[in-house]
Amino acid sequence: MIIKNTILFLLLLSASVLASCSGKKATNQELPAKVKLSTLALKDKIKGGWAGQTIGCTFGGPTEFKFKGTLIQDYQPLVWYDDYIKETFELDPGLYDDVYMDLTFVEVLERIGPDAPADSFAVSFANDDYKLWHANQAARYNILNGIMPPASGHWMNNPHADDIDFQIEADFAGMMSPGMINSASEICDRTGHIMNYGDGWYGGVFMAAMYATAFISDDINFIIAQGLKPIPENTKFYQAISDVIKWHKQYPDDWKQCWFEFEKKHTSEVGCPEGVFNAFNIDASVNAAYVVIGLLYGEKDFYKTLEISTRCGQDSDCNPATAAGILGVIYGYEKIPDFWKPSIEKVNELKFPYSNITLNEIYDLSYKHALQMIANNGGEIGNDSILIQVQQPEKLRFEQSFEGMYPTKELLVRKDYFNENIKIDFDGNGIVVLGNVKSQCNIATSDFVALLDVFVDDVRTEQVKMPFDYIKRKYDIYHKYLLKNGEHKIELKWVNPNPDFRIYLRSYLIYSEQPNKKSEPTN
């Protein structure tokens, strides 16, 4: 069946390439003061956004993080068939963290209203039972242990603050704020700082702003430019996306050259400890660049946009999900090429993974919330049409994570600890200790929580909790930034050892106030 449908897929590519969307094109590169949409058009665009996001996530799922720092070559097939989304719902529901986190935020808005405070969003997602990773999981642990937003997402408390997490969860903010970038940014402020800061937060703001603009323009270059306007120009995120735009103009027919120029300049990782000395890169600015490459070189063709944003590699499900979601708003659901629809239509009435609502219900809820936002921001709601007061984007405050922190080395340990303390001597101004609690006897579930007393330079500074439960786990054993640069020692003492478990120390990452010199090898 897969082979048969793959052949059909290849035969239908030419039809997809010819697909285009209608609508008035922004030619003067200026936002209008007001935009009128029919109620049917607004509903259709919102449905197209959610459907596009789900399609894109599924499409890129099989290659997620299998191509790190390299392209997915042209000879590798990218498969699609009519049962693809339904099968993925059943077999790999964790793939859809792009979407089920959005749905949590939508449910909070429905329950509390458009002014729901950050704490309401935070508590809801932290206590849900779905799988999370990186900045999301670090934030979940923080919240469950009393560190609330914005502190839960700040880089001093979250080593993954610049990661992609909020960037892939901000779709809902743009889809409920058509033409209203500042309103979308305000929602992103409340939700994005739960798990991210700096570039990690800007990534979500950028995506939400592009979604908001996609309701009122079908000009990809204009949408990207408007999306970038809220981001301070002196941030690494702004510089990264600006360079993609520049290289697209320089190499308009060669997306791979654009990708290569970006890799050379912008893929040096500082934050996420798993990627600093590794080809793995989940940084928001890097993956946002892949979304933009897909949108620019995809030229509004649905398949081409999906393919390029996927073949850029790294987080290859999230990037086509965002690109296809934005394109879905531009198209509207009805103009998404028919080839893609059977797969999404088979799951529209199913409960979305880790959720109590269906996609059809989400379409309706986002439409309802969009009407609320339009009315609250000076718009007019008629029986058949809607008048939107378009907002001129306002610049956001400057934030930068990991200032004064330069990774200098990673030491692999890969050792289980039980009856001995973890002792680390290092020279620098920061450290991240990577590892987890593991079962010694193949225990699948347990409420066990390891307690580790932390001593920094012989002074007990805190006690960290390390749940064995995967949903509540601490993503990294320990981290400490902005120590006085110099010699330090860390000791972790397990105060409640249990013979059924071990503390697995994978590695530790050291930072300094100065970067390594290229010409000097490290010991």
Order of alpha helices (4+ residues) and beta strands (2+ residues): alpha-beta-alpha-alpha-alpha-alpha-alpha-alpha-alpha-alpha-alpha-alpha-alpha-alpha-alpha-alpha-alpha-alpha-beta-beta-beta-beta-beta-beta-beta-beta-beta-beta
